[in-house]
Amino acid sequence: MDKEKITELRTYRIIDNTLDELTKQNKNIESLTNRNTGMILKRLERIQKLNQTIIYLLLGVVGLLITILLG
């Protein structure tokens, strides 16, 4: 094999290794993003449940006040 072919093969190997490393990093980033998204969704669900509870409590208090005022 001549020097050009050897150099070309080395270059292809370097490129292949670089692509493999970038692919691994991309998968890690996707995994982190998915975990963060899941955590955010769970927090939003908790906040939504708290908001519903607060609304029901306020409606109950308003109902009691109306009952007391009209009673």
Predicted model as a PDB file, atoms N, CA, C, CB and O in Angstrom, pLDDT in the B-factor column:
MODEL        1                                                                  
ATOM      1  N   MET A   1       0.847  -1.184   0.000  1.00 67.00           N  
ATOM      2  CA  MET A   1       0.000   0.000   0.000  1.00 67.00           C  
ATOM      3  C   MET A   1       0.886   1.240   0.000  1.00 67.00           C  
ATOM      4  CB  MET A   1      -0.960   0.003   1.223  1.00 67.00           C  
ATOM      5  O   MET A   1       1.919   1.291   0.668  1.00 67.00           O  
ATOM      6  N   ASP A   2       0.467   2.205  -0.744  1.00 85.00           N  
ATOM      7  CA  ASP A   2       1.254   3.426  -0.766  1.00 85.00           C  
ATOM      8  C   ASP A   2       0.850   4.355   0.371  1.00 85.00           C  
ATOM      9  CB  ASP A   2       1.100   4.133  -2.108  1.00 85.00           C  
ATOM     10  O   ASP A   2      -0.145   4.133   1.062  1.00 85.00           O  
ATOM     11  N   LYS A   3       1.637   5.386   0.542  1.00 84.00           N  
ATOM     12  CA  LYS A   3       1.442   6.291   1.677  1.00 84.00           C  
ATOM     13  C   LYS A   3       0.094   7.009   1.622  1.00 84.00           C  
ATOM     14  CB  LYS A   3       2.564   7.315   1.722  1.00 84.00           C  
ATOM     15  O   LYS A   3      -0.518   7.259   2.661  1.00 84.00           O  
ATOM     16  N   GLU A   4      -0.361   7.334   0.437  1.00 86.00           N  
ATOM     17  CA  GLU A   4      -1.646   8.037   0.303  1.00 86.00           C  
ATOM     18  C   GLU A   4      -2.797   7.179   0.814  1.00 86.00           C  
ATOM     19  CB  GLU A   4      -1.896   8.428  -1.163  1.00 86.00           C  
ATOM     20  O   GLU A   4      -3.678   7.667   1.523  1.00 86.00           O  
ATOM     21  N   LYS A   5      -2.784   5.912   0.454  1.00 87.00           N  
ATOM     22  CA  LYS A   5      -3.862   5.008   0.909  1.00 87.00           C  
ATOM     23  C   LYS A   5      -3.832   4.863   2.430  1.00 87.00           C  
ATOM     24  CB  LYS A   5      -3.729   3.609   0.238  1.00 87.00           C  
ATOM     25  O   LYS A   5      -4.876   4.872   3.083  1.00 87.00           O  
ATOM     26  N   ILE A   6      -2.636   4.730   2.985  1.00 88.00           N  
ATOM     27  CA  ILE A   6      -2.504   4.592   4.441  1.00 88.00           C  
ATOM     28  C   ILE A   6      -3.024   5.857   5.128  1.00 88.00           C  
ATOM     29  CB  ILE A   6      -1.019   4.323   4.842  1.00 88.00           C  
ATOM     30  O   ILE A   6      -3.758   5.781   6.113  1.00 88.00           O  
ATOM     31  N   THR A   7      -2.641   7.006   4.602  1.00 90.00           N  
ATOM     32  CA  THR A   7      -3.106   8.279   5.162  1.00 90.00           C  
ATOM     33  C   THR A   7      -4.622   8.393   5.042  1.00 90.00           C  
ATOM     34  CB  THR A   7      -2.424   9.467   4.452  1.00 90.00           C  
ATOM     35  O   THR A   7      -5.290   8.856   5.966  1.00 90.00           O  
ATOM     36  N   GLU A   8      -5.157   7.974   3.912  1.00 89.00           N  
ATOM     37  CA  GLU A   8      -6.599   8.018   3.697  1.00 89.00           C  
ATOM     38  C   GLU A   8      -7.335   7.120   4.686  1.00 89.00           C  
ATOM     39  CB  GLU A   8      -6.933   7.607   2.267  1.00 89.00           C  
ATOM     40  O   GLU A   8      -8.361   7.507   5.245  1.00 89.00           O  
ATOM     41  N   LEU A   9      -6.798   5.908   4.897  1.00 91.00           N  
ATOM     42  CA  LEU A   9      -7.409   4.989   5.858  1.00 91.00           C  
ATOM     43  C   LEU A   9      -7.381   5.556   7.269  1.00 91.00           C  
ATOM     44  CB  LEU A   9      -6.698   3.642   5.827  1.00 91.00           C  
ATOM     45  O   LEU A   9      -8.359   5.433   8.007  1.00 91.00           O  
ATOM     46  N   ARG A  10      -6.278   6.170   7.646  1.00 92.00           N  
ATOM     47  CA  ARG A  10      -6.177   6.787   8.976  1.00 92.00           C  
ATOM     48  C   ARG A  10      -7.195   7.911   9.131  1.00 92.00           C  
ATOM     49  CB  ARG A  10      -4.753   7.328   9.217  1.00 92.00           C  
ATOM     50  O   ARG A  10      -7.838   8.057  10.171  1.00 92.00           O  
ATOM     51  N   THR A  11      -7.321   8.691   8.078  1.00 93.00           N  
ATOM     52  CA  THR A  11      -8.285   9.794   8.113  1.00 93.00           C  
ATOM     53  C   THR A  11      -9.703   9.251   8.284  1.00 93.00           C  
ATOM     54  CB  THR A  11      -8.188  10.647   6.824  1.00 93.00           C  
ATOM     55  O   THR A  11     -10.474   9.781   9.083  1.00 93.00           O  
ATOM     56  N   TYR A  12     -10.050   8.212   7.550  1.00 93.00           N  
ATOM     57  CA  TYR A  12     -11.382   7.601   7.667  1.00 93.00           C  
ATOM     58  C   TYR A  12     -11.616   7.051   9.074  1.00 93.00           C  
ATOM     59  CB  TYR A  12     -11.550   6.475   6.630  1.00 93.00           C  
ATOM     60  O   TYR A  12     -12.713   7.178   9.617  1.00 93.00           O  
ATOM     61  N   ARG A  13     -10.594   6.446   9.657  1.00 95.00           N  
ATOM     62  CA  ARG A  13     -10.720   5.920  11.020  1.00 95.00           C  
ATOM     63  C   ARG A  13     -10.944   7.043  12.024  1.00 95.00           C  
ATOM     64  CB  ARG A  13      -9.470   5.117  11.402  1.00 95.00           C  
ATOM     65  O   ARG A  13     -11.774   6.925  12.926  1.00 95.00           O  
ATOM     66  N   ILE A  14     -10.205   8.124  11.864  1.00 95.00           N  
ATOM     67  CA  ILE A  14     -10.366   9.279  12.765  1.00 95.00           C  
ATOM     68  C   ILE A  14     -11.780   9.837  12.639  1.00 95.00           C  
ATOM     69  CB  ILE A  14      -9.316  10.388  12.447  1.00 95.00           C  
ATOM     70  O   ILE A  14     -12.433  10.137  13.638  1.00 95.00           O  
ATOM     71  N   ILE A  15     -12.240   9.972  11.402  1.00 95.00           N  
ATOM     72  CA  ILE A  15     -13.598  10.488  11.174  1.00 95.00           C  
ATOM     73  C   ILE A  15     -14.628   9.537  11.774  1.00 95.00           C  
ATOM     74  CB  ILE A  15     -13.867  10.683   9.658  1.00 95.00           C  
ATOM     75  O   ILE A  15     -15.591   9.982  12.399  1.00 95.00           O  
ATOM     76  N   ASP A  16     -14.436   8.245  11.591  1.00 94.00           N  
ATOM     77  CA  ASP A  16     -15.372   7.254  12.124  1.00 94.00           C  
ATOM     78  C   ASP A  16     -15.415   7.303  13.652  1.00 94.00           C  
ATOM     79  CB  ASP A  16     -14.982   5.846  11.653  1.00 94.00           C  
ATOM     80  O   ASP A  16     -16.491   7.258  14.249  1.00 94.00           O  
ATOM     81  N   ASN A  17     -14.245   7.394  14.279  1.00 95.00           N  
ATOM     82  CA  ASN A  17     -14.201   7.489  15.737  1.00 95.00           C  
ATOM     83  C   ASN A  17     -14.858   8.776  16.234  1.00 95.00           C  
ATOM     84  CB  ASN A  17     -12.755   7.419  16.227  1.00 95.00           C  
ATOM     85  O   ASN A  17     -15.558   8.772  17.246  1.00 95.00           O  
ATOM     86  N   THR A  18     -14.631   9.862  15.522  1.00 96.00           N  
ATOM     87  CA  THR A  18     -15.245  11.138  15.895  1.00 96.00           C  
ATOM     88  C   THR A  18     -16.761  11.060  15.789  1.00 96.00           C  
ATOM     89  CB  THR A  18     -14.712  12.273  15.009  1.00 96.00           C  
ATOM     90  O   THR A  18     -17.479  11.547  16.663  1.00 96.00           O  
ATOM     91  N   LEU A  19     -17.243  10.443  14.712  1.00 96.00           N  
ATOM     92  CA  LEU A  19     -18.692  10.284  14.547  1.00 96.00           C  
ATOM     93  C   LEU A  19     -19.282   9.415  15.645  1.00 96.00           C  
ATOM     94  CB  LEU A  19     -19.010   9.679  13.182  1.00 96.00           C  
ATOM     95  O   LEU A  19     -20.364   9.707  16.156  1.00 96.00           O  
ATOM     96  N   ASP A  20     -18.579   8.351  16.010  1.00 95.00           N  
ATOM     97  CA  ASP A  20     -19.053   7.497  17.101  1.00 95.00           C  
ATOM     98  C   ASP A  20     -19.143   8.278  18.407  1.00 95.00           C  
ATOM     99  CB  ASP A  20     -18.127   6.287  17.276  1.00 95.00           C  
ATOM    100  O   ASP A  20     -20.125   8.162  19.139  1.00 95.00           O  
ATOM    101  N   GLU A  21     -18.126   9.067  18.693  1.00 96.00           N  
ATOM    102  CA  GLU A  21     -18.119   9.860  19.928  1.00 96.00           C  
ATOM    103  C   GLU A  21     -19.246  10.892  19.927  1.00 96.00           C  
ATOM    104  CB  GLU A  21     -16.763  10.563  20.105  1.00 96.00           C  
ATOM    105  O   GLU A  21     -19.920  11.081  20.940  1.00 96.00           O  
ATOM    106  N   LEU A  22     -19.447  11.555  18.796  1.00 96.00           N  
ATOM    107  CA  LEU A  22     -20.534  12.535  18.697  1.00 96.00           C  
ATOM    108  C   LEU A  22     -21.896  11.869  18.854  1.00 96.00           C  
ATOM    109  CB  LEU A  22     -20.467  13.276  17.356  1.00 96.00           C  
ATOM    110  O   LEU A  22     -22.800  12.430  19.473  1.00 96.00           O  
ATOM    111  N   THR A  23     -22.040  10.678  18.294  1.00 96.00           N  
ATOM    112  CA  THR A  23     -23.295   9.941  18.426  1.00 96.00           C  
ATOM    113  C   THR A  23     -23.565   9.590  19.889  1.00 96.00           C  
ATOM    114  CB  THR A  23     -23.261   8.663  17.570  1.00 96.00           C  
ATOM    115  O   THR A  23     -24.694   9.717  20.361  1.00 96.00           O  
ATOM    116  N   LYS A  24     -22.525   9.147  20.607  1.00 96.00           N  
ATOM    117  CA  LYS A  24     -22.682   8.834  22.034  1.00 96.00           C  
ATOM    118  C   LYS A  24     -23.075  10.075  22.826  1.00 96.00           C  
ATOM    119  CB  LYS A  24     -21.383   8.239  22.601  1.00 96.00           C  
ATOM    120  O   LYS A  24     -23.967  10.021  23.672  1.00 96.00           O  
ATOM    121  N   GLN A  25     -22.409  11.191  22.551  1.00 96.00           N  
ATOM    122  CA  GLN A  25     -22.728  12.432  23.257  1.00 96.00           C  
ATOM    123  C   GLN A  25     -24.159  12.881  22.974  1.00 96.00           C  
ATOM    124  CB  GLN A  25     -21.747  13.537  22.861  1.00 96.00           C  
ATOM    125  O   GLN A  25     -24.860  13.354  23.868  1.00 96.00           O  
ATOM    126  N   ASN A  26     -24.582  12.727  21.723  1.00 96.00           N  
ATOM    127  CA  ASN A  26     -25.939  13.103  21.350  1.00 96.00           C  
ATOM    128  C   ASN A  26     -26.968  12.251  22.094  1.00 96.00           C  
ATOM    129  CB  ASN A  26     -26.132  12.967  19.837  1.00 96.00           C  
ATOM    130  O   ASN A  26     -27.991  12.762  22.549  1.00 96.00           O  
ATOM    131  N   LYS A  27     -26.691  10.952  22.214  1.00 95.00           N  
ATOM    132  CA  LYS A  27     -27.604  10.067  22.944  1.00 95.00           C  
ATOM    133  C   LYS A  27     -27.669  10.459  24.415  1.00 95.00           C  
ATOM    134  CB  LYS A  27     -27.161   8.599  22.806  1.00 95.00           C  
ATOM    135  O   LYS A  27     -28.742  10.435  25.018  1.00 95.00           O  
ATOM    136  N   ASN A  28     -26.521  10.823  24.997  1.00 94.00           N  
ATOM    137  CA  ASN A  28     -26.502  11.262  26.392  1.00 94.00           C  
ATOM    138  C   ASN A  28     -27.323  12.535  26.577  1.00 94.00           C  
ATOM    139  CB  ASN A  28     -25.061  11.493  26.860  1.00 94.00           C  
ATOM    140  O   ASN A  28     -28.073  12.665  27.545  1.00 94.00           O  
ATOM    141  N   ILE A  29     -27.176  13.461  25.648  1.00 95.00           N  
ATOM    142  CA  ILE A  29     -27.934  14.716  25.730  1.00 95.00           C  
ATOM    143  C   ILE A  29     -29.427  14.444  25.590  1.00 95.00           C  
ATOM    144  CB  ILE A  29     -27.467  15.709  24.640  1.00 95.00           C  
ATOM    145  O   ILE A  29     -30.235  15.023  26.316  1.00 95.00           O  
ATOM    146  N   GLU A  30     -29.796  13.569  24.661  1.00 95.00           N  
ATOM    147  CA  GLU A  30     -31.211  13.217  24.492  1.00 95.00           C  
ATOM    148  C   GLU A  30     -31.769  12.578  25.754  1.00 95.00           C  
ATOM    149  CB  GLU A  30     -31.390  12.266  23.300  1.00 95.00           C  
ATOM    150  O   GLU A  30     -32.898  12.859  26.157  1.00 95.00           O  
ATOM    151  N   SER A  31     -30.973  11.721  26.372  1.00 94.00           N  
ATOM    152  CA  SER A  31     -31.412  11.067  27.600  1.00 94.00           C  
ATOM    153  C   SER A  31     -31.639  12.095  28.707  1.00 94.00           C  
ATOM    154  CB  SER A  31     -30.382  10.017  28.049  1.00 94.00           C  
ATOM    155  O   SER A  31     -32.647  12.045  29.412  1.00 94.00           O  
ATOM    156  N   LEU A  32     -30.699  13.023  28.856  1.00 93.00           N  
ATOM    157  CA  LEU A  32     -30.849  14.078  29.867  1.00 93.00           C  
ATOM    158  C   LEU A  32     -32.072  14.938  29.573  1.00 93.00           C  
ATOM    159  CB  LEU A  32     -29.586  14.958  29.924  1.00 93.00           C  
ATOM    160  O   LEU A  32     -32.818  15.297  30.484  1.00 93.00           O  
ATOM    161  N   THR A  33     -32.272  15.262  28.319  1.00 94.00           N  
ATOM    162  CA  THR A  33     -33.422  16.084  27.939  1.00 94.00           C  
ATOM    163  C   THR A  33     -34.721  15.368  28.267  1.00 94.00           C  
ATOM    164  CB  THR A  33     -33.371  16.431  26.442  1.00 94.00           C  
ATOM    165  O   THR A  33     -35.657  15.977  28.784  1.00 94.00           O  
ATOM    166  N   ASN A  34     -34.780  14.074  27.968  1.00 94.00           N  
ATOM    167  CA  ASN A  34     -35.993  13.306  28.262  1.00 94.00           C  
ATOM    168  C   ASN A  34     -36.259  13.243  29.757  1.00 94.00           C  
ATOM    169  CB  ASN A  34     -35.880  11.892  27.695  1.00 94.00           C  
ATOM    170  O   ASN A  34     -37.406  13.343  30.192  1.00 94.00           O  
ATOM    171  N   ARG A  35     -35.193  13.077  30.552  1.00 93.00           N  
ATOM    172  CA  ARG A  35     -35.368  13.043  32.012  1.00 93.00           C  
ATOM    173  C   ARG A  35     -35.856  14.382  32.529  1.00 93.00           C  
ATOM    174  CB  ARG A  35     -34.054  12.663  32.707  1.00 93.00           C  
ATOM    175  O   ARG A  35     -36.757  14.444  33.366  1.00 93.00           O  
ATOM    176  N   ASN A  36     -35.252  15.465  32.020  1.00 95.00           N  
ATOM    177  CA  ASN A  36     -35.658  16.799  32.461  1.00 95.00           C  
ATOM    178  C   ASN A  36     -37.107  17.082  32.080  1.00 95.00           C  
ATOM    179  CB  ASN A  36     -34.735  17.866  31.858  1.00 95.00           C  
ATOM    180  O   ASN A  36     -37.866  17.654  32.862  1.00 95.00           O  
ATOM    181  N   THR A  37     -37.480  16.676  30.871  1.00 95.00           N  
ATOM    182  CA  THR A  37     -38.857  16.880  30.426  1.00 95.00           C  
ATOM    183  C   THR A  37     -39.821  16.117  31.324  1.00 95.00           C  
ATOM    184  CB  THR A  37     -39.027  16.439  28.960  1.00 95.00           C  
ATOM    185  O   THR A  37     -40.875  16.635  31.694  1.00 95.00           O  
ATOM    186  N   GLY A  38     -39.459  14.887  31.672  1.00 94.00           N  
ATOM    187  CA  GLY A  38     -40.305  14.094  32.564  1.00 94.00           C  
ATOM    188  C   GLY A  38     -40.456  14.744  33.920  1.00 94.00           C  
ATOM    189  O   GLY A  38     -41.553  14.776  34.477  1.00 94.00           O  
ATOM    190  N   MET A  39     -39.361  15.264  34.458  1.00 96.00           N  
ATOM    191  CA  MET A  39     -39.427  15.925  35.763  1.00 96.00           C  
ATOM    192  C   MET A  39     -40.296  17.176  35.705  1.00 96.00           C  
ATOM    193  CB  MET A  39     -38.022  16.287  36.249  1.00 96.00           C  
ATOM    194  O   MET A  39     -41.078  17.441  36.618  1.00 96.00           O  
ATOM    195  N   ILE A  40     -40.156  17.934  34.635  1.00 96.00           N  
ATOM    196  CA  ILE A  40     -40.954  19.148  34.476  1.00 96.00           C  
ATOM    197  C   ILE A  40     -42.434  18.800  34.380  1.00 96.00           C  
ATOM    198  CB  ILE A  40     -40.506  19.933  33.230  1.00 96.00           C  
ATOM    199  O   ILE A  40     -43.268  19.466  34.993  1.00 96.00           O  
ATOM    200  N   LEU A  41     -42.767  17.762  33.616  1.00 96.00           N  
ATOM    201  CA  LEU A  41     -44.170  17.357  33.482  1.00 96.00           C  
ATOM    202  C   LEU A  41     -44.750  16.920  34.821  1.00 96.00           C  
ATOM    203  CB  LEU A  41     -44.303  16.223  32.461  1.00 96.00           C  
ATOM    204  O   LEU A  41     -45.899  17.239  35.128  1.00 96.00           O  
ATOM    205  N   LYS A  42     -43.973  16.193  35.623  1.00 96.00           N  
ATOM    206  CA  LYS A  42     -44.447  15.768  36.938  1.00 96.00           C  
ATOM    207  C   LYS A  42     -44.711  16.979  37.835  1.00 96.00           C  
ATOM    208  CB  LYS A  42     -43.423  14.828  37.598  1.00 96.00           C  
ATOM    209  O   LYS A  42     -45.715  17.028  38.546  1.00 96.00           O  
ATOM    210  N   ARG A  43     -43.806  17.946  37.793  1.00 97.00           N  
ATOM    211  CA  ARG A  43     -44.005  19.159  38.603  1.00 97.00           C  
ATOM    212  C   ARG A  43     -45.247  19.925  38.154  1.00 97.00           C  
ATOM    213  CB  ARG A  43     -42.767  20.071  38.518  1.00 97.00           C  
ATOM    214  O   ARG A  43     -46.012  20.425  38.978  1.00 97.00           O  
ATOM    215  N   LEU A  44     -45.436  20.012  36.849  1.00 97.00           N  
ATOM    216  CA  LEU A  44     -46.622  20.708  36.340  1.00 97.00           C  
ATOM    217  C   LEU A  44     -47.904  19.999  36.768  1.00 97.00           C  
ATOM    218  CB  LEU A  44     -46.567  20.811  34.808  1.00 97.00           C  
ATOM    219  O   LEU A  44     -48.897  20.651  37.090  1.00 97.00           O  
ATOM    220  N   GLU A  45     -47.888  18.669  36.773  1.00 97.00           N  
ATOM    221  CA  GLU A  45     -49.068  17.921  37.220  1.00 97.00           C  
ATOM    222  C   GLU A  45     -49.358  18.209  38.691  1.00 97.00           C  
ATOM    223  CB  GLU A  45     -48.864  16.404  37.004  1.00 97.00           C  
ATOM    224  O   GLU A  45     -50.514  18.390  39.076  1.00 97.00           O  
ATOM    225  N   ARG A  46     -48.303  18.252  39.515  1.00 97.00           N  
ATOM    226  CA  ARG A  46     -48.502  18.561  40.941  1.00 97.00           C  
ATOM    227  C   ARG A  46     -49.073  19.956  41.127  1.00 97.00           C  
ATOM    228  CB  ARG A  46     -47.180  18.436  41.709  1.00 97.00           C  
ATOM    229  O   ARG A  46     -49.978  20.163  41.936  1.00 97.00           O  
ATOM    230  N   ILE A  47     -48.541  20.910  40.376  1.00 97.00           N  
ATOM    231  CA  ILE A  47     -49.028  22.287  40.473  1.00 97.00           C  
ATOM    232  C   ILE A  47     -50.492  22.350  40.051  1.00 97.00           C  
ATOM    233  CB  ILE A  47     -48.172  23.236  39.600  1.00 97.00           C  
ATOM    234  O   ILE A  47     -51.294  23.039  40.682  1.00 97.00           O  
ATOM    235  N   GLN A  48     -50.839  21.632  38.986  1.00 97.00           N  
ATOM    236  CA  GLN A  48     -52.218  21.621  38.518  1.00 97.00           C  
ATOM    237  C   GLN A  48     -53.146  21.045  39.577  1.00 97.00           C  
ATOM    238  CB  GLN A  48     -52.335  20.823  37.222  1.00 97.00           C  
ATOM    239  O   GLN A  48     -54.237  21.574  39.789  1.00 97.00           O  
ATOM    240  N   LYS A  49     -52.738  19.974  40.245  1.00 97.00           N  
ATOM    241  CA  LYS A  49     -53.561  19.380  41.301  1.00 97.00           C  
ATOM    242  C   LYS A  49     -53.725  20.355  42.461  1.00 97.00           C  
ATOM    243  CB  LYS A  49     -52.938  18.060  41.799  1.00 97.00           C  
ATOM    244  O   LYS A  49     -54.814  20.484  43.021  1.00 97.00           O  
ATOM    245  N   LEU A  50     -52.636  21.042  42.821  1.00 97.00           N  
ATOM    246  CA  LEU A  50     -52.726  22.034  43.901  1.00 97.00           C  
ATOM    247  C   LEU A  50     -53.677  23.168  43.528  1.00 97.00           C  
ATOM    248  CB  LEU A  50     -51.334  22.604  44.225  1.00 97.00           C  
ATOM    249  O   LEU A  50     -54.466  23.625  44.355  1.00 97.00           O  
ATOM    250  N   ASN A  51     -53.597  23.612  42.289  1.00 97.00           N  
ATOM    251  CA  ASN A  51     -54.486  24.684  41.835  1.00 97.00           C  
ATOM    252  C   ASN A  51     -55.950  24.243  41.909  1.00 97.00           C  
ATOM    253  CB  ASN A  51     -54.129  25.104  40.394  1.00 97.00           C  
ATOM    254  O   ASN A  51     -56.812  25.013  42.333  1.00 97.00           O  
ATOM    255  N   GLN A  52     -56.224  23.013  41.500  1.00 97.00           N  
ATOM    256  CA  GLN A  52     -57.593  22.512  41.570  1.00 97.00           C  
ATOM    257  C   GLN A  52     -58.074  22.450  43.010  1.00 97.00           C  
ATOM    258  CB  GLN A  52     -57.693  21.131  40.923  1.00 97.00           C  
ATOM    259  O   GLN A  52     -59.213  22.810  43.306  1.00 97.00           O  
ATOM    260  N   THR A  53     -57.203  21.994  43.907  1.00 97.00           N  
ATOM    261  CA  THR A  53     -57.564  21.918  45.324  1.00 97.00           C  
ATOM    262  C   THR A  53     -57.877  23.308  45.865  1.00 97.00           C  
ATOM    263  CB  THR A  53     -56.430  21.268  46.142  1.00 97.00           C  
ATOM    264  O   THR A  53     -58.861  23.492  46.581  1.00 97.00           O  
ATOM    265  N   ILE A  54     -57.041  24.282  45.523  1.00 97.00           N  
ATOM    266  CA  ILE A  54     -57.267  25.648  45.998  1.00 97.00           C  
ATOM    267  C   ILE A  54     -58.582  26.195  45.460  1.00 97.00           C  
ATOM    268  CB  ILE A  54     -56.104  26.564  45.584  1.00 97.00           C  
ATOM    269  O   ILE A  54     -59.324  26.849  46.193  1.00 97.00           O  
ATOM    270  N   ILE A  55     -58.879  25.940  44.206  1.00 97.00           N  
ATOM    271  CA  ILE A  55     -60.138  26.424  43.614  1.00 97.00           C  
ATOM    272  C   ILE A  55     -61.330  25.806  44.336  1.00 97.00           C  
ATOM    273  CB  ILE A  55     -60.198  26.093  42.099  1.00 97.00           C  
ATOM    274  O   ILE A  55     -62.290  26.510  44.651  1.00 97.00           O  
ATOM    275  N   TYR A  56     -61.285  24.490  44.603  1.00 97.00           N  
ATOM    276  CA  TYR A  56     -62.392  23.837  45.303  1.00 97.00           C  
ATOM    277  C   TYR A  56     -62.550  24.383  46.715  1.00 97.00           C  
ATOM    278  CB  TYR A  56     -62.176  22.323  45.350  1.00 97.00           C  
ATOM    279  O   TYR A  56     -63.670  24.572  47.188  1.00 97.00           O  
ATOM    280  N   LEU A  57     -61.431  24.638  47.389  1.00 97.00           N  
ATOM    281  CA  LEU A  57     -61.513  25.219  48.734  1.00 97.00           C  
ATOM    282  C   LEU A  57     -62.134  26.616  48.700  1.00 97.00           C  
ATOM    283  CB  LEU A  57     -60.117  25.281  49.372  1.00 97.00           C  
ATOM    284  O   LEU A  57     -62.970  26.954  49.538  1.00 97.00           O  
ATOM    285  N   LEU A  58     -61.719  27.415  47.731  1.00 97.00           N  
ATOM    286  CA  LEU A  58     -62.291  28.763  47.603  1.00 97.00           C  
ATOM    287  C   LEU A  58     -63.787  28.702  47.300  1.00 97.00           C  
ATOM    288  CB  LEU A  58     -61.565  29.550  46.499  1.00 97.00           C  
ATOM    289  O   LEU A  58     -64.571  29.473  47.854  1.00 97.00           O  
ATOM    290  N   LEU A  59     -64.176  27.784  46.419  1.00 97.00           N  
ATOM    291  CA  LEU A  59     -65.602  27.634  46.124  1.00 97.00           C  
ATOM    292  C   LEU A  59     -66.372  27.215  47.375  1.00 97.00           C  
ATOM    293  CB  LEU A  59     -65.815  26.604  44.998  1.00 97.00           C  
ATOM    294  O   LEU A  59     -67.485  27.683  47.615  1.00 97.00           O  
ATOM    295  N   GLY A  60     -65.773  26.332  48.166  1.00 96.00           N  
ATOM    296  CA  GLY A  60     -66.417  25.918  49.414  1.00 96.00           C  
ATOM    297  C   GLY A  60     -66.563  27.067  50.381  1.00 96.00           C  
ATOM    298  O   GLY A  60     -67.610  27.216  51.011  1.00 96.00           O  
ATOM    299  N   VAL A  61     -65.520  27.893  50.514  1.00 96.00           N  
ATOM    300  CA  VAL A  61     -65.575  29.051  51.415  1.00 96.00           C  
ATOM    301  C   VAL A  61     -66.620  30.041  50.932  1.00 96.00           C  
ATOM    302  CB  VAL A  61     -64.196  29.737  51.516  1.00 96.00           C  
ATOM    303  O   VAL A  61     -67.393  30.566  51.734  1.00 96.00           O  
ATOM    304  N   VAL A  62     -66.652  30.302  49.635  1.00 96.00           N  
ATOM    305  CA  VAL A  62     -67.654  31.227  49.082  1.00 96.00           C  
ATOM    306  C   VAL A  62     -69.056  30.670  49.319  1.00 96.00           C  
ATOM    307  CB  VAL A  62     -67.413  31.464  47.558  1.00 96.00           C  
ATOM    308  O   VAL A  62     -69.972  31.408  49.683  1.00 96.00           O  
ATOM    309  N   GLY A  63     -69.213  29.382  49.114  1.00 95.00           N  
ATOM    310  CA  GLY A  63     -70.526  28.750  49.373  1.00 95.00           C  
ATOM    311  C   GLY A  63     -70.929  28.893  50.815  1.00 95.00           C  
ATOM    312  O   GLY A  63     -72.092  29.183  51.097  1.00 95.00           O  
ATOM    313  N   LEU A  64     -70.010  28.699  51.742  1.00 95.00           N  
ATOM    314  CA  LEU A  64     -70.325  28.874  53.167  1.00 95.00           C  
ATOM    315  C   LEU A  64     -70.701  30.305  53.490  1.00 95.00           C  
ATOM    316  CB  LEU A  64     -69.145  28.454  54.027  1.00 95.00           C  
ATOM    317  O   LEU A  64     -71.646  30.557  54.237  1.00 95.00           O  
ATOM    318  N   LEU A  65     -69.959  31.236  52.924  1.00 95.00           N  
ATOM    319  CA  LEU A  65     -70.270  32.654  53.167  1.00 95.00           C  
ATOM    320  C   LEU A  65     -71.667  33.014  52.651  1.00 95.00           C  
ATOM    321  CB  LEU A  65     -69.215  33.556  52.495  1.00 95.00           C  
ATOM    322  O   LEU A  65     -72.427  33.716  53.318  1.00 95.00           O  
ATOM    323  N   ILE A  66     -71.983  32.528  51.471  1.00 95.00           N  
ATOM    324  CA  ILE A  66     -73.314  32.812  50.908  1.00 95.00           C  
ATOM    325  C   ILE A  66     -74.385  32.180  51.784  1.00 95.00           C  
ATOM    326  CB  ILE A  66     -73.429  32.283  49.447  1.00 95.00           C  
ATOM    327  O   ILE A  66     -75.417  32.796  52.048  1.00 95.00           O  
ATOM    328  N   THR A  67     -74.144  30.952  52.237  1.00 95.00           N  
ATOM    329  CA  THR A  67     -75.107  30.265  53.117  1.00 95.00           C  
ATOM    330  C   THR A  67     -75.291  31.040  54.421  1.00 95.00           C  
ATOM    331  CB  THR A  67     -74.635  28.818  53.420  1.00 95.00           C  
ATOM    332  O   THR A  67     -76.415  31.194  54.899  1.00 95.00           O  
ATOM    333  N   ILE A  68     -74.205  31.522  54.989  1.00 94.00           N  
ATOM    334  CA  ILE A  68     -74.292  32.281  56.234  1.00 94.00           C  
ATOM    335  C   ILE A  68     -75.016  33.601  56.008  1.00 94.00           C  
ATOM    336  CB  ILE A  68     -72.891  32.537  56.809  1.00 94.00           C  
ATOM    337  O   ILE A  68     -75.860  33.995  56.814  1.00 94.00           O  
ATOM    338  N   LEU A  69     -74.693  34.279  54.922  1.00 93.00           N  
ATOM    339  CA  LEU A  69     -75.318  35.588  54.655  1.00 93.00           C  
ATOM    340  C   LEU A  69     -76.801  35.451  54.338  1.00 93.00           C  
ATOM    341  CB  LEU A  69     -74.608  36.290  53.495  1.00 93.00           C  
ATOM    342  O   LEU A  69     -77.600  36.303  54.728  1.00 93.00           O  
ATOM    343  N   LEU A  70     -77.176  34.384  53.630  1.00 93.00           N  
ATOM    344  CA  LEU A  70     -78.582  34.216  53.263  1.00 93.00           C  
ATOM    345  C   LEU A  70     -79.380  33.490  54.355  1.00 93.00           C  
ATOM    346  CB  LEU A  70     -78.687  33.448  51.947  1.00 93.00           C  
ATOM    347  O   LEU A  70     -80.609  33.549  54.392  1.00 93.00           O  
ATOM    348  N   GLY A  71     -78.661  32.819  55.224  1.00 82.00           N  
ATOM    349  CA  GLY A  71     -79.341  32.001  56.234  1.00 82.00           C  
ATOM    350  C   GLY A  71     -79.774  32.817  57.383  1.00 82.00           C  
ATOM    351  O   GLY A  71     -80.363  32.290  58.327  1.00 82.00           O  
TER     352      GLY A  71                                                      
ENDMDL                                                                          
END                                                                             
